[in-house]
Structure formats: structure tokens, C-alpha cells
Amino acid sequence: MTGRLLSVYVDASAAKRLAAIAEELGRDIEELAACSVEEAALIYFKHRKDDPAKGGDA
């Protein structure tokens, strides 16, 4: 499977925080959101043997 496009709702407070972080780091808000989603998935599967990205049964 290749990448997947997601639409994610964030509330006004999170949007303001993401905008400030993006400006400070010189990155896109979408890029920051993608990194957050990827990190959450990595943390979820960190100590599991069924990580589908590593060939585990999910």
C-alpha cells in the first residue's frame, strides 16, 4: 500500500498553535499535521509485533 490522503479536523486553538509552529519552523501546516499522524502511529505500534509496516499481521 502507498500513502493515503487524510482530511483531519482541528479546533481553532490547535489551528492557531500549528500556524505559529509552522511559521517558526518555516514548514507547512499540512506537513506538521502529517508528521504528527505518523508519530502517533509509530508510538502505537512501538512495542507490538503486529506492525503492518514491518510485515506483521494486523
TIDRENVEX-971861 format. One record per residue: x, y, z of N, C-alpha, C in turn; residue in three letters. Coordinates in nm, 3 decimals, padded with zeros to 5 digits. Example, Ala and Ser with C-alpha at 12.3 -4.5 7.8 and 13.67 -1.06 7.14 Angstrom:
<sites>
- nX; nY; nZ; caX; caY; caZ; cX; cY; cZ; aa
- 01.319; -00.569; 00.780; 01.230; -00.450; 00.780; 01.320; -00.330; 00.780; Ala
- 01.285; -00.225; 00.708; 01.367; -00.106; 00.714; 01.290; 00.003; 00.787; Ser
</sites>
This chain:
<sites>
- nX; nY; nZ; caX; caY; caZ; cX; cY; cZ; aa
- 00.083; -00.117; 00.000; 00.000; 00.000; 00.000; 00.088; 00.124; 00.000; Met
- 00.044; 00.223; -00.072; 00.118; 00.350; -00.075; 00.054; 00.446; 00.025; Thr
- 00.099; 00.569; 00.024; 00.046; 00.669; 00.117; -00.103; 00.689; 00.099; Gly
- -00.161; 00.757; 00.194; -00.305; 00.782; 00.191; -00.330; 00.927; 00.229; Arg
- -00.420; 00.992; 00.156; -00.457; 01.130; 00.185; -00.566; 01.131; 00.290; Leu
- -00.546; 01.206; 00.399; -00.643; 01.218; 00.506; -00.686; 01.363; 00.522; Leu
- -00.810; 01.382; 00.558; -00.858; 01.514; 00.598; -00.879; 01.507; 00.749; Ser
- -00.817; 01.597; 00.821; -00.824; 01.595; 00.967; -00.875; 01.730; 01.016; Val
- -00.979; 01.726; 01.100; -01.031; 01.849; 01.160; -00.952; 01.881; 01.285; Tyr
- -00.913; 02.006; 01.300; -00.853; 02.054; 01.425; -00.934; 02.176; 01.470; Val
- -00.947; 02.192; 01.601; -01.022; 02.307; 01.651; -00.941; 02.435; 01.633; Asp
- -01.004; 02.547; 01.663; -00.940; 02.677; 01.641; -00.810; 02.694; 01.720; Ala
- -00.807; 02.642; 01.842; -00.686; 02.654; 01.923; -00.570; 02.577; 01.862; Ser
- -00.597; 02.455; 01.819; -00.492; 02.374; 01.755; -00.446; 02.438; 01.625; Ala
- -00.539; 02.495; 01.549; -00.503; 02.560; 01.423; -00.410; 02.679; 01.448; Ala
- -00.438; 02.756; 01.552; -00.351; 02.869; 01.586; -00.213; 02.821; 01.628; Lys
- -00.209; 02.714; 01.707; -00.079; 02.660; 01.750; 00.000; 02.608; 01.631; Arg
- -00.068; 02.533; 01.543; 00.001; 02.481; 01.425; 00.053; 02.594; 01.336; Leu
- -00.026; 02.699; 01.320; 00.018; 02.812; 01.239; 00.142; 02.878; 01.298; Ala
- 00.145; 02.893; 01.431; 00.261; 02.954; 01.496; 00.384; 02.865; 01.482; Ala
- 00.366; 02.735; 01.502; 00.479; 02.640; 01.488; 00.530; 02.640; 01.344; Ile
- 00.437; 02.635; 01.248; 00.475; 02.632; 01.107; 00.556; 02.756; 01.069; Ala
- 00.510; 02.872; 01.116; 00.582; 02.996; 01.086; 00.721; 02.995; 01.149; Glu
- 00.727; 02.952; 01.273; 00.856; 02.949; 01.344; 00.955; 02.855; 01.278; Glu
- 00.906; 02.740; 01.231; 00.994; 02.639; 01.171; 01.009; 02.653; 01.020; Leu
- 00.928; 02.739; 00.959; 00.933; 02.755; 00.815; 00.881; 02.632; 00.740; Gly
- 00.777; 02.570; 00.796; 00.719; 02.450; 00.736; 00.570; 02.471; 00.712; Arg
- 00.510; 02.383; 00.633; 00.367; 02.389; 00.606; 00.289; 02.328; 00.723; Asp
- 00.170; 02.379; 00.747; 00.083; 02.322; 00.848; 00.051; 02.177; 00.813; Ile
- 00.026; 02.150; 00.686; -00.006; 02.014; 00.642; 00.110; 01.918; 00.671; Glu
- 00.232; 01.966; 00.652; 00.350; 01.883; 00.680; 00.359; 01.852; 00.830; Glu
- 00.333; 01.952; 00.914; 00.334; 01.930; 01.059; 00.227; 01.830; 01.099; Leu
- 00.108; 01.842; 01.041; 00.000; 01.750; 01.074; 00.035; 01.608; 01.030; Ala
- 00.093; 01.593; 00.912; 00.132; 01.461; 00.864; 00.236; 01.399; 00.957; Ala
- 00.332; 01.478; 01.002; 00.433; 01.428; 01.095; 00.369; 01.382; 01.226; Cys
- 00.270; 01.456; 01.273; 00.201; 01.419; 01.397; 00.128; 01.287; 01.384; Ser
- 00.060; 01.268; 01.272; -00.014; 01.144; 01.249; 00.083; 01.027; 01.239; Val
- 00.193; 01.044; 01.166; 00.293; 00.939; 01.152; 00.354; 00.902; 01.288; Glu
- 00.383; 01.004; 01.369; 00.441; 00.980; 01.501; 00.344; 00.904; 01.591; Glu
- 00.216; 00.939; 01.585; 00.115; 00.869; 01.665; 00.108; 00.722; 01.626; Ala
- 00.115; 00.693; 01.497; 00.112; 00.554; 01.451; 00.237; 00.479; 01.496; Ala
- 00.352; 00.543; 01.490; 00.476; 00.480; 01.535; 00.470; 00.448; 01.685; Leu
- 00.419; 00.542; 01.763; 00.408; 00.520; 01.908; 00.312; 00.405; 01.937; Ile
- 00.201; 00.400; 01.864; 00.101; 00.295; 01.886; 00.160; 00.156; 01.866; Tyr
- 00.241; 00.139; 01.762; 00.297; 00.008; 01.730; 00.437; -00.016; 01.787; Phe
- 00.487; 00.076; 01.866; 00.625; 00.071; 01.914; 00.668; -00.063; 01.972; Lys
- 00.590; -00.122; 02.059; 00.629; -00.248; 02.124; 00.542; -00.365; 02.081; His
- 00.482; -00.354; 01.965; 00.395; -00.460; 01.918; 00.462; -00.537; 01.805; Arg
- 00.431; -00.663; 01.794; 00.489; -00.747; 01.689; 00.401; -00.752; 01.564; Lys
- 00.282; -00.692; 01.571; 00.190; -00.698; 01.458; 00.187; -00.569; 01.376; Asp
- 00.296; -00.493; 01.376; 00.305; -00.370; 01.300; 00.295; -00.403; 01.150; Asp
- 00.188; -00.357; 01.081; 00.172; -00.391; 00.940; 00.280; -00.329; 00.851; Pro
- 00.344; -00.222; 00.896; 00.450; -00.160; 00.817; 00.578; -00.244; 00.819; Ala
- 00.584; -00.336; 00.916; 00.701; -00.424; 00.927; 00.666; -00.569; 00.893; Lys
- 00.553; -00.587; 00.826; 00.514; -00.721; 00.784; 00.438; -00.801; 00.886; Gly
- 00.400; -00.738; 00.998; 00.323; -00.809; 01.100; 00.178; -00.824; 01.058; Gly
- 00.110; -00.916; 01.121; -00.032; -00.937; 01.093; -00.113; -00.834; 01.169; Asp
- -00.188; -00.756; 01.095; -00.273; -00.654; 01.162; -00.418; -00.675; 01.126; Ala
</sites>
